[in-house]
Amino acid sequence: MLSARSLFQEIIDNDDSYRLFCSIAASGEAQGGWENARIAALLPESMRDLAPKVTRHGADEDKHGRIFTALLKKRGLEPVPVPPETDYTMLLEQRGIGLTHEKLRRDRPLAEEDILVYLSHSRVTEQRAADQMDMLVKFFGDHPEVGKAIRQICDDEENHLAYCHEELLSLAYAGHGRAIQRTLRQCALAEIAVYRDVSLAVMDHMGRILKWPAAKRTALSLGIRGMYAYERAGGWRRMVALRMPERRNALGGPAEPAPAY
């Protein structure tokens, strides 16, 4: 039977597919860590109070990258280059979503509008990350090899999502509501298309590695495209709604260290 649980089990049971999965995840988290560190350094003077939380956001993502690398090393594997068609972060940037790496490499302070973009982009992408990690915890939270890592990352992603909700609501109350909603919608509609394309690319690579039959590949492709159709028709709205989170000041403290493996 084709299910998320059975697919992920196949991926982690095979060294080559596991290696690609962890490499893609580690690379994306490392990029997010760098981006947040640069944003923290370039915050406008009027928003410097956000610096500790943006720094914590980046430190958590750096930690996640190290966790995925540690999972590889635990199995005696080395990371592999990430195929560009699976690079979620860079594909979003190519669609004009989020702050460009070119802007972040400069030593000029960002504008308040840039921080609205950063938080809106993060709210959308952290929703995706939190949903994925919730699913993995449900199926593999007790797995002897990856369970501990999955639970740690899932908890961090919930903190990141809560942080985005709280900070965006604060800015909305300060008069930026329309700009935030406009930016959230733009980010969400671009993200669901990028997620579809990356999912298709990742499954194509996994299918070749695991030698999936044509019927299985076709079924997976139809499932991914069906999810995109649902999200395009209105499912994207869950990624732009704002509500005060139960976890308040979720990134107000220091980052927790990565667990040992």
N, C-alpha and C positions, 0 to 999 in steps of 0.2 A: 504493500500500500504506500502511495506517495504522500508523505507528510513532512512538515518542518522537522519533526523529531528524527525521522528516518534519514532525511537528507543530511542533517547535521551530523548524525551518527556516522554516516558513510564518510563524510569529509574528515572527521577527527580520527577515524580508524585507519586512514591511508596517510602515510608520511608526506607524500607529494602534495596532496590536496590540503592537508593540515598546514603544511609549510606555506603554501600560497595564502590560505585564509589568514594565518597569523601575521604574515608579512604585510598584507593589505591593511589589516587592522592596526598594526604597529605604525606603519607609515602615516596613516590618516591621523592617528592620535598625536604623533610627533609634530605633524604640521599644525594641528590645533594648538599644541603647547607653544610653539614658536609664535603663532599669530597672537595669542593672548598675551604673551610676554611683551611683544612689541606694542600692542594696544595699551597695556598698562604703562609702558614707558612714555607713550605719546598722548596720554589723556589730556584734554584741555584743562586749563587751570580751574575752570568752573566745575569740573567733574572729578577732581583729584581724589575725592572721598571714595570713589569707586576702585581706586588702585589696588587695595588689598584683596578685594573680591575678584577682580580680573586676574590678578597674579595667582590667586588660589585656583581659579578656573584653569589657567594654563599649567600650573603645577600638577593638577589632577590629570590632565590629558597627557603630560609628559610621563607621569607614573603609569598610565594605562599602556603607553607605548612600551615602557620597560617591562610591564607584566607580560605582554604578548611576546616580546623578545625572550623573556625568561622561560615562557612555556616552550618555545622552540628549543632553547638550550637544554631544558630538562629532558627532551627527547633526543638530544644529540644532533639537532638540526640547525642550519644557518638560514637567515632570511634570504629571500630571492627578490630580484627587482620587481617592482609593482608595474603591471601592464598599464599604460596610460589610460586605456579605456575603462579601467576599474578605479581610477583615482577620483573618488567622489568630491574631495575638497577642491581640486584643481578644475574639475568640470563645472562645478558651481561658479567658481571665479570666472571661467570663460564665458558664462552666461550673464556676467555682470552682477552676481549675487555676493554680498559681503564686501569686505574691504580688500582691495587688490594687494598682492605682495609688493608691487611697485610702490604703492603708497606707504605701506608699512616699513619698507626699507629706508625711507627718508627719515631725516631727523627733524621734521617739522611737526608741531603739535597737531593733533586731529581736531576737527570741528565737532561741536555738539551733535550735528546731524550725522556725522560718522559714527558716533556712539549709538545713536538710535538704530543705524543700519546694523552695527555689530550685534546689539542685543536682539534685534528682530531676527537676524540671520541665525543667531544662536538659539533663539526660542524654537524656531522651526527645526533645525537640525538636531537639537537636543531632544525634541519630541520623538524624532525617528530613532535616535539612539536609545532612549528610554524604553520605547515600545519593543525594540529588538532585544534589549537586555532582559526585559520582563519575560519575554518568550523563552529566552535561553535559560533563565533561572527556573522557570516552570518545568522545563524538560531536563535540564542538566545541572541544576543547582547542587545536587549531591554527587555529581560525577567525581571520581577520585582524582582525575588528572586536571580537569578544567573548572570544577565546581567552585572552588575557593576564589579563583580569579573572576569568574562570572559574577558571583555575589558581590565582591568588592566593587567591581566596575558598575554594576547595576545601582548600588547605593549611591555612588558618586554621580551617576547620570541623573538620578532623582534629585539630588542636591542642585545640579546645574540647571535642571528644568525649573525648579522652584525659584532659584535665583533670577532667572530670566523673567518669569512671571512677576515677581515682586518688583524688580527694577523697572520693567516696562510700565507696570501700573503706576508706580511713583511718577514716572515721566509723563504718563497720560494725565494724571491728576494735575501736573504742572502746566498743562496746556498743549502737549504734543500728541494728543490722542489721534487726530486725523492722520498725521504723518506716520505714526506707528502702524495704524491699521492699513494704510496704503502700502507701506514697506513690507509688513507681514504677508499681505496677499501676494505681492510680487515675489517674495521669497518662496512662499509655499507652492505657487504654481510652477516656478522653475525647479524647485526641489523634487517634486513628484516626478517630473520628466527625467531629471538626472538620476534619481533613484531607480526608475524603470530601466534606463540605459545601462547603468552600472550593474544592476541585478542580472540583466540579460548577458552582459559581458562576463560576469563572474560565473554564472551557471554554464556558459559556453566553455570557459576554461576548465571548470570542474568536470563537465561532461567528457571532455577529451581526456583528462587525467584518469577519471574513473571508468572510462569506456562505457558510458551510458548508451543504451540503444536509442535509435532515432525517435521512437514513440515516446520515450521518457523525456527526451529533450524537448519535443514538441509540446508535451503536456505542461512542462515547466514554463516554457515560453508563453503559452496561452494563459497560464495562471498569473504570471508577472504582468502581462498586458491587461488581463482582466482586473487586477488590482489597480493598475494605473487608470483604467476607465472609471472604476468606482471613485478613486480619489479625484479625478478630474471633474466628475459629475457633482461632487459636493463633499467627498470625504476629506478634502484638504482643509475644510473649515475647522476640524479639530486641532489643526496645527497653528491656528491664528487666534483662537479664543484665549482670553486672559482672565484669570481668576486668582484671588489671593491664595497662596499655597498654605498647606498645613505646616510645612517646614519653613519657618520664618528665619531670615538671616542665615540661610543655609550655607553660604560661603563665608561666614563671618569669622571663622577660626582658621588655624593653620591646616595645611593639607596633611592627611594621614599618610604615614609611610606605606610603601608597597609591601604586601605580605611576602614572606620568604617562600621559596620553592626548592 
